[in-house]
C-alpha cells in the first residue's frame, strides 16, 4: 500500500500490470519480428488476408477475443492436454500465464505493423548488394535490416507495452479478477468504481492518463523526427 494525497493505493495491480506488459513486449518482439519480415517480403495476394488477420484485434471487441481464448485454453481442452504431455502442470486461464497469452494476441498488431512498415522502407538494393557479397540471409538481416529498423523496433515495443498496460476486456475474460494474482490496473479501477471508492479510482486513472500521454508523445515524436510509421 502507498498513501497518495491521503488515499491508500494498492500497488500490487500496478506491479502486475508492468510485469505482464514487459513479458508481452519481449514475446511479441521475438515472435512479431519474423512475422513482420515475412509479411513485408510477401508479394502474394494472400498478404491482404494475413494483414487482416494480424490487424483483427484492432476492430474485434476485446471480450469476443477473450471469450474464444477462454474456450480454446480451458483446463480440459485439447491445447492444455497437449501441453500436459510435455510436462506442463499449470493452467492457461485465470493465471498470470493467461494474462500474457491474452495480451500477446490482443497487442499483436501494435508490434507487427510498425515493424512491417519499417522493413518495407528498407531499400532492396542494399540487400541485393549484400547478397552479391555472399552475405547470408541472417547476416543480411542482422547487419542491415535490424540497424535500419531501430526506430520501428522502438515504436513497436513502446506501443505494445502501453497497449498491454491499458487492456481490460481480454485480461478480464482470460485472467479473471483474482486479487494479488490476476487483477491488473484497469480491472482494479473498475472495482473501485463499482465499490464507489472514487478517490482510489481517481488516482489510478490519473496515473494511467499521464502514462498514456507520455507514450503518445514519445511515439509521435519519433514519427515526426524519424518518419517512422505508427500504423
C-alpha positions as CSV (number, residue, x, y, z in Angstrom):
1,X,0.0,0.0,0.0
2,X,1.1,3.6,-0.7
3,X,-0.5,6.7,0.5
4,X,-1.1,9.3,-2.1
5,X,-2.8,12.6,-1.2
6,X,-4.2,10.9,1.9
7,X,-5.6,7.9,0.0
8,X,-4.3,4.4,0.3
9,X,-3.5,2.9,-3.1
10,X,-2.7,-0.8,-3.5
11,X,0.4,-1.1,-5.7
12,X,0.1,-4.9,-6.5
13,X,-2.1,-4.3,-9.6
14,X,0.4,-1.8,-10.9
15,X,3.4,-4.1,-10.5
16,X,1.5,-7.0,-12.0
17,X,0.5,-4.8,-15.0
18,X,4.0,-3.7,-15.6
19,X,5.3,-7.2,-15.3
20,X,2.7,-8.6,-17.8
21,X,3.4,-5.7,-20.2
22,X,7.1,-6.3,-20.1
23,X,6.8,-10.0,-20.8
24,X,4.3,-9.4,-23.5
25,X,6.5,-6.8,-25.2
26,X,9.5,-9.2,-25.2
27,X,7.4,-12.1,-26.5
28,X,5.8,-10.0,-29.3
29,X,9.2,-8.5,-30.4
30,X,10.6,-12.1,-30.7
31,X,7.5,-13.5,-32.4
32,X,6.5,-10.4,-34.3
33,X,9.8,-9.7,-36.0
34,X,9.9,-12.8,-38.2
35,X,6.2,-12.4,-38.9
36,X,6.6,-8.8,-39.9
37,X,9.6,-9.5,-42.1
38,X,7.7,-12.3,-43.8
39,X,4.7,-10.0,-44.4
40,X,7.0,-7.2,-45.7
41,X,8.5,-9.6,-48.3
42,X,5.2,-11.1,-49.4
43,X,4.1,-10.3,-52.9
44,X,1.2,-12.8,-53.0
45,X,-2.5,-11.8,-52.9
46,X,-2.7,-13.7,-49.6
47,X,-0.9,-10.9,-47.9
48,X,-4.2,-9.0,-47.7
49,X,-5.7,-11.9,-45.7
50,X,-2.7,-12.1,-43.5
51,X,-2.7,-8.4,-42.8
52,X,-6.4,-8.5,-41.9
53,X,-5.8,-11.4,-39.5
54,X,-3.0,-9.6,-37.8
55,X,-5.0,-6.4,-37.5
56,X,-8.2,-8.1,-36.4
57,X,-7.7,-7.3,-32.7
58,X,-7.9,-3.6,-33.6
59,X,-11.5,-3.9,-34.5
60,X,-12.6,-7.0,-32.7
61,X,-14.3,-6.4,-29.3
62,X,-11.9,-7.5,-26.6
63,X,-14.5,-9.6,-24.9
64,X,-15.0,-11.6,-28.1
65,X,-11.3,-12.4,-28.4
66,X,-11.1,-13.1,-24.7
67,X,-14.1,-15.4,-24.9
68,X,-12.6,-17.6,-27.6
69,X,-9.3,-17.7,-25.9
70,X,-11.1,-18.8,-22.8
71,X,-12.7,-21.6,-24.8
72,X,-9.5,-22.7,-26.6
73,X,-7.3,-22.6,-23.5
74,X,-9.7,-24.1,-20.9
75,X,-8.2,-26.6,-18.5
76,X,-9.9,-29.6,-20.1
77,X,-9.3,-28.5,-23.7
78,X,-7.0,-30.1,-26.3
79,X,-4.4,-27.4,-26.1
80,X,-3.9,-27.8,-22.3
81,X,-3.9,-31.6,-22.7
82,X,-1.2,-31.3,-25.4
83,X,0.9,-29.2,-23.1
84,X,0.5,-31.6,-20.2
85,X,2.0,-34.3,-22.5
86,X,5.2,-32.2,-22.4
87,X,5.1,-31.8,-18.6
88,X,3.1,-28.6,-18.2
89,X,1.2,-28.8,-15.0
90,X,-0.4,-25.4,-14.7
91,X,-3.3,-23.9,-16.4
92,X,-3.5,-21.3,-19.2
93,X,-6.6,-19.4,-17.9
94,X,-7.1,-17.4,-14.7
95,X,-3.4,-17.1,-14.1
96,X,-0.5,-14.9,-15.0
97,X,0.1,-17.2,-18.0
98,X,-3.4,-16.4,-19.2
99,X,-2.8,-12.7,-18.8
100,X,0.3,-12.9,-21.0
101,X,-1.4,-15.1,-23.6
102,X,-4.4,-12.8,-23.9
103,X,-2.1,-9.8,-24.1
104,X,0.0,-11.3,-26.8
105,X,-3.0,-11.9,-29.0
106,X,-4.6,-8.6,-28.4
107,X,-1.4,-6.5,-28.8
108,X,-0.1,-8.4,-31.9
109,X,-0.9,-5.6,-34.4
110,X,0.8,-3.0,-32.3
111,X,4.1,-4.9,-32.6
112,X,3.8,-6.3,-36.1
113,X,2.5,-3.2,-38.0
114,X,5.3,-0.7,-37.1
115,X,7.9,-3.4,-37.8
116,X,6.4,-4.3,-41.1
117,X,6.4,-0.6,-42.2
118,X,10.0,-0.2,-41.1
119,X,11.0,-3.3,-43.0
120,X,9.2,-2.2,-46.2
121,X,11.0,1.2,-46.1
122,X,14.4,-0.5,-46.4
123,X,15.8,-0.2,-50.0
124,X,16.1,-3.6,-51.6
125,X,19.3,-2.5,-53.4
126,X,21.1,-2.7,-50.1
127,X,20.0,-6.3,-49.5
128,X,20.8,-7.2,-53.1
129,X,24.3,-5.6,-52.8
130,X,24.9,-7.6,-49.6
131,X,23.8,-10.8,-51.3
132,X,26.3,-10.2,-54.2
133,X,29.0,-10.1,-51.5
134,X,27.8,-13.5,-50.3
135,X,26.2,-12.4,-47.1
136,X,23.8,-15.0,-45.8
137,X,20.2,-14.4,-45.0
138,X,20.7,-14.0,-41.3
139,X,23.8,-11.9,-41.9
140,X,21.9,-9.5,-44.1
141,X,19.0,-9.3,-41.6
142,X,21.1,-8.6,-38.5
143,X,23.7,-6.4,-40.2
144,X,21.4,-4.3,-42.5
145,X,17.7,-4.8,-41.6
146,X,17.9,-4.5,-37.9
147,X,20.1,-1.4,-37.7
148,X,17.9,0.4,-40.3
149,X,14.8,-0.6,-38.4
150,X,15.8,0.5,-34.9
151,X,13.1,3.2,-34.7
152,X,10.5,0.7,-35.9
153,X,11.5,-1.6,-33.1
154,X,11.3,1.2,-30.6
155,X,7.8,2.2,-31.7
156,X,6.7,-1.4,-31.7
157,X,8.0,-2.0,-28.2
158,X,6.5,1.2,-26.9
159,X,3.1,0.7,-28.4
160,X,2.9,-2.9,-27.3
161,X,3.9,-2.1,-23.7
162,X,1.5,0.8,-23.5
163,X,-1.4,-1.1,-25.1
164,X,-0.9,-4.0,-22.7
165,X,-1.0,-1.7,-19.7
166,X,-4.4,-0.3,-20.8
167,X,-6.1,-3.7,-21.5
168,X,-9.3,-4.6,-19.8
169,X,-11.7,-6.9,-21.7
170,X,-9.3,-9.6,-22.8
171,X,-7.4,-9.8,-19.5
172,X,-10.7,-9.9,-17.5
173,X,-12.0,-12.8,-19.6
174,X,-8.8,-14.8,-19.7
175,X,-7.2,-13.9,-16.4
176,X,-10.2,-13.2,-14.3
177,X,-10.2,-10.8,-11.3
178,X,-8.2,-12.6,-8.6
179,X,-6.7,-10.2,-6.1
180,X,-2.9,-10.4,-5.9
181,X,-2.8,-12.8,-8.9
182,X,-4.6,-11.5,-12.0
183,X,-6.1,-8.1,-11.0
184,X,-4.4,-5.6,-13.3
185,X,-4.7,-1.8,-13.1
186,X,-7.6,-1.4,-15.5
187,X,-9.6,-4.1,-13.6
188,X,-8.7,-2.5,-10.2
189,X,-10.0,0.9,-11.4
190,X,-13.3,-0.8,-12.4
191,X,-13.6,-2.5,-9.0
192,X,-13.0,0.8,-7.2
193,X,-15.7,2.5,-9.3
194,X,-18.2,-0.3,-8.6
195,X,-17.4,0.0,-4.8
196,X,-17.9,3.8,-5.0
197,X,-14.2,4.2,-4.0
198,X,-13.7,7.2,-6.3
199,X,-10.6,8.5,-4.6
200,X,-8.6,5.4,-5.4
201,X,-10.2,5.3,-8.9
202,X,-9.2,8.9,-9.5
203,X,-5.5,8.3,-8.5
204,X,-5.1,5.2,-10.6
205,X,-6.9,6.8,-13.6
206,X,-4.7,9.8,-13.3
207,X,-1.6,7.6,-13.4
208,X,-2.9,5.8,-16.5
209,X,-3.8,9.1,-18.2
210,X,-0.3,10.6,-17.6
211,X,1.4,7.4,-18.7
212,X,-0.7,7.2,-21.9
213,X,0.0,10.8,-22.7
214,X,3.8,10.3,-22.3
215,X,3.7,7.2,-24.5
216,X,1.8,9.0,-27.3
217,X,4.2,12.0,-27.1
218,X,7.2,9.6,-27.4
219,X,5.6,7.7,-30.4
220,X,4.6,10.8,-32.3
221,X,7.9,12.5,-31.5
222,X,9.7,9.6,-33.1
223,X,7.2,9.6,-36.0
224,X,7.8,13.3,-36.7
225,X,11.6,13.2,-36.3
226,X,12.5,9.9,-38.0
227,X,9.5,9.3,-40.2
228,X,8.5,6.0,-38.6
229,X,5.0,4.9,-39.5
230,X,2.9,4.0,-36.4
231,X,0.2,2.0,-38.1
